[in-house]
Amino acid sequence: MREYTTVQTGFKALGTFNFIRVGEGENADVLPLAVQKVLEIDDRLSVFKPASEITGINAAAGKRPVAINAATLRLLQTARLVSEASGGAFDITTEPLTRIWRASKKENTLPDKKEIERTRLLVDYRALLFYEKTGKVKLKRAGQKISLGGIAKGFAAAEVRRLFVQHGVRHALINLGGTVITLGTKPDGRLWNVGIQAPGAVAGTYMGALRTQDQAVVTAGSYERFFKKNGVLYHHILDPRTGYPAESGLLSVTVIGENAALLDALATAAFVLGIDASLPLLSKFHAQAIFIKQGGEVFSTQKQHHFSLLTKET
């Protein structure tokens, strides 16, 4: 089989490290445009940037509707769709809780239970109101905040893919912090290999890989961001219904399908719900998943397909 080469760029955005790879000689000049696209999306959607649309929505909570970009509006509607379908297991209004746990991690302390209970009352995806005729949205109550951290990477990856198609790129792998989209095959015709991180191992250590083309692959895992206190691990994926890190018996969920933004939200919801409760949700959106349970047991929803779980990345 003939050798192939790719051109790759790596950069930081969306709170993570990203890399994008295209076939050498295949309009690699589009790579800087792709990076710029992701940075622009980060500027628009980041909860940490004072001038972002999300910051504007949060600042106006309980006061007034805020005009936003049409693409941002569609993304918020996707988040609302998954929130409803999952019974609130995924909820973009968890930012007030996330801030409490972020501070706890920084200080290596556990949050006050009463503060969690008070703050949990602010979490309600139904409080995000849409004014579609005017292109505006509003949070109903003061103190409520949204974050697109659980869905923005999928949206950005899809936008990069769209940019590549417009510029005639046929072979690419887009990896935004573990949210992956493959465009076509590798330049030599083989399927792309998307590694599945081994929970608890050094980053880049894979327990297997998916062979795939023209699909999105998104993983949510408890090993990504966490801290330990009194021998207990507290990870970053919160159950909006309790205000505490999800306890579903899972270490990670990898979701496979076509709509990366949708899959981003589904991966979080599936991790919170656990295997049995998430199967109807995944089926509703025609997504497949690979679950890694605590203890290392692997469960896959798909028995036969054109991508396969490998014992190692090749």
N, C-alpha and C positions, 0 to 999 in steps of 0.2 A: 504494500500500500504506500502511495507516495506521501512524502512529508508535507506538512502544511505549516504556515507561520501566521501569527496574529500580531496585531499592534494593540497595546493596552495602556490605559491611563488610570491612575489612582488619585483620589482626592477626598477631602473631608467635607461633608454636608449632611443635613438632616440628623445631626447628632451622632454620626457614625462614619466609618470609613467605607468608601465605595470604589469599585473598579469596573471599567467598561472595556470590552475587548471586541475588536472587529478583525476580519481577515486582512492580511497585508495586501496592499495594492487595491483595496476595495474602498476607495474614497475615505481613507483614514483621516483626511482633513476635517471630517465632520465631528471628530472626537471633541475638539475644543467647544464646538457648538453644543454638544451633548452636556458637557460639564457646565457650561453657562446656563443651559436650560434647568438643570437640577438646582443650581445656586439661586436662580430666580424663583423657583418654586419654594425653596427653603425660606427665602426672604418673605414670601407671601404667606406661608403657612406656619412658620415657627412660632410657638408660644413664648419663646425666649427673646424675640426681636420686637422692640417697641413699636416699629412702624408696620408690623405685619397685619394682615386682615384679621387673623385670629386674635391678636392682642386688642384690636379695635372692637371686635365683637364682645370680648370679655370685659373691656372697660365700660361698655355701654349696657352691661347686663342690668335688667330691671328698669332701664331708662328709655331706650329708643332703638328702633331698627337701624341696621348698618348696611350700607350698600357694599356688595362684594363682587369679585370677578365671577363670570358665568361658570367657569370651570370649577371654582371653589364651591359655588352653590351646588353643582351636580355632585361634587365629592361629599358634601355634607348630607345630601339626600341619600347617597349610597350608604353612608354611616348610619343614617336614620333607618334605612331599610334593614340592615343587618341587626341593628339594635332591637327593632320590633320583632324580627324573625327569631332572634335568640332569647327573647324574653328578658332583655337587659343584661345578658352575660357579656355582651360588648356594649359599651356606652361611652360616647365621646365627652360626656360631661363629668368624668371622674377626675379631672384635673385638680380640684381642691383636695381630694384624697391623695392624689399622687404627690402633691406638694408636701403634705404631712410626712409621707413615707420617704420622700427625697431628703427632707431635713433629718429624719430619724437615721437614715443610712449615713449621712454626713457626720452626725454626732454619735453614731453607734449606740443609740438609745431606742426604746420602744415608745411609740406614740401613746398618749393618754386615751384610754378607752372612751371616756366621755367626749373627748374632742372628735374621735372617729365617729361616734354616733351622731353628734351634732352636724358634722360635715357631711355625713352620708345623706342627710336630708336634702342637701343641695344637688345630689346626683339624680338626674332624671332626664333622659334623652327627649322625652315628650315636651320638655320646657324649651326646646329649641324651635322657635316659630319661623316659618317660611312665608315670605311675601313675594311670591314668584313673579307677579306682574311688575313689581318695581325692582326685582333682583336684590332684595334685602332679607336679612335674618335678624332675629332678636332672641336673646336669652330672657326668659320670663322674670327671673328673680335676681335681685342684687346678690353678689357673692358667687353666683354660678359662673363656671368657666369651662370652656371646651379645649380639647387638645386633639390634633390630628396625628399625633405621634404613632398611633396604631394603624394608620391607613395611608399616610402621606408618601411613604417610600414606594408603595405599590403604584400610586398615582404617578409619581415622578418617573418610575421605571417605564410605565406605559407611555408616558410622553416622550421619553428618549426613543423607545421603539418606533413610535409614530414619526419622529424626526428622521430616524434612520431609513425608514421606508420611503419617505419623501425624497431622500437624497440617494436612493438606489442601493443602499447597503442590503446585502442578502444574507450575510453570516455575522452574527453578533451574540455576545453574552453580556447581559447587563446585570450587575450585582450591586444593589444598593443596601449595604448592611445586612445581607442575608436574604433580602427580597430579590429574587432572580427572575429575569425574563430571557428566554432564548429566542433568537430570530433565525429561522432556518436551521441548517445543520452546521457543523464545523466546515471549513473550506474544503476539506477532503471528502465530504459527503457523510462522514460518521456523525452519530448523534452527540450532542453536548453531554458532558457529565456534570451534574450538579451535586456537589458533596453535601451529605447530611452530617452535621456536627455530632460528634460523640459527646453526650452530656457529661459534664464534669471533667472532660479532658482539655488539654491545651487547645486554644483556638486554632482551627485548621486541621485538627485531628478528626478524621471522618470515620463513622461507623459503616458507611456505605455511600452509594451515589445513585442518583436517578439518571437514566439515559433519556434524553428528551429533546424535542425540537418544537418551536413555535408554541411554547407553553410558559406559564408562570409557576414558580415554585416558591412558597413562602413558609418560613419556619418561625414558630413562637416557642421559646424555651425558658425554663426557670433558671438556667445556668448563665444567662446573658448578663443580668445585673441583679445583685443580691448583697445581703450582709448577714452575718451570723450573730446571734445574741443568745447567751445561755445555752449554747449547743443547738439552737434552732435556726434553720435557714429561712430568711424572709426575702422572697424574690419580688420582682417588679410588676408581675402580672396580677393586678388586683381583681377580686371579684366585686363588681359594683354593688352587689346585693348584700354584702357583708362589710365591705370597707377594708377587708384584710386580703393578703395574698391568697390566691386561689388554692384550694386543696382538693384537687381532682384525681390525685394518684398518678399524675403524668409528669414526665421530665421535659417532653417536647412534643409538638405537633407540627408536621409538615403537610401543607395543603397544596394540591396541584390542580390547575385549571387554566382558564384563559384570561379572566379579568383580575389583574394583579391587585388593584385597590380593594376590590371585593374580597379577594383571598386574604389580604392583610387583616381585614376585620374578622373574617371567618376563622383564621388561625387563632386569634385571641379568644374568640367566643368558644371555639372547640376546646382550647386549653382550659378555660374556666369551667365548661360544662362536663368535661370528661368524655370518655369514649361513647358509652351507650346513649347519653342524652344529646350528643352532638351529631349522631348519625343521620337523624331526620333533617337537621339543618343543612348538613353537607349535601344530602341528596336533593334538597329543595333547590340548591344553587348549582347542581351538577358538578360538584367538586369531589375529588378523591383525597385521601389523607393517609399518612403514616404516623402512627402514634408510638412513642417510646414511653413505656410505663416505668414507674419507680421500681428499680430492680433490674431494668434493662430489657424486659420483654418487649418485642416489637409486634404491633398489630397493623395490618394494612386493609383498607376498604376495597382495594382492587385486586382481583385474582389474576386477570389476564389483560395485558395492555401493551402498547408499543414502547413504553419505558419500563425499566426494571430496576429493582433494588439489588445492588451489587454488594459483595463482601468487602470490596475496596475500590477506591477511585482509580480508573485506568484511562 
